[in-house]
């Protein structure tokens, strides 16, 4: 559904999906719910990550990256 809403599908796939949606009320209901959920998540306030958590996350990621063999990068 994300690809459909972002028009990332080919015109043929979009036409096929829209033809299906034209006759499938459960899928139309799901699409409405999906759209509403997407809209609500964009409206929510973002919470700033606490500085201590940023430090711990950065340390964790650097430790993981430094312990990987060179062939895995």
N, C-alpha and C positions, 0 to 999 in steps of 0.2 A: 504494500500500500504506500509505503514511503516513496518508492520509485515512481508510482503513479502520480502522487500528489506533487512531486517535484519535477514531473514530466521528464523523467530520466529513461523512460521506456521508448521503444521504437513506435512510430505512428501505427504500425500494424498491430502491435501488442495492445496499445491504448484503445484502438478501435475494437479489438476483440474483447477486452475487459469491459469497455463501455456497453457493448452489445450484451454481455452477460449481466451487467448491473441493471440494464433496462428491464430484465425479467426476473431478477432475484432480490426480493425484498430483504431476506436475511443479510445478504452481502451489502446492500445499500445501508441497512441499519449499522452494520459493522463499520462501513466507511464513515458514516456520520460520527460514530463513537470515536473512531481513530482520528478524524479531523479535530473533534472537540478536545480530545486528550492532547493532541499536538498543540492546539491553540492555548490550552491551559498551562502547559509546561513552559511555553514561551512568556507567559504573563507572570509567572512566579518570580519572586525575588531571589537573586543569587546570594548565597551566604559566602562571605570571605573566609578562606581557609585560615585557621589560626597559624601564627608564625611558627610555633613549636611544631605543628604538624608539617608545615612546609620543610622545615629543617630535617625532620625525621624522614620524610619521603625522599628528599634529595639525597640524604645519606644512604638510604636503602637502595635507591636506584644506582647511585655511583658504586656502591659495594657490589651489586649484581653485575653491572657492566664490567667492572674491573676483574671479576672472577670468571668471566666467559673466556673460553679459548679464542684465539684470533680468528679461527675458521668460522665461528658462529656469528660474526658481525656482518 
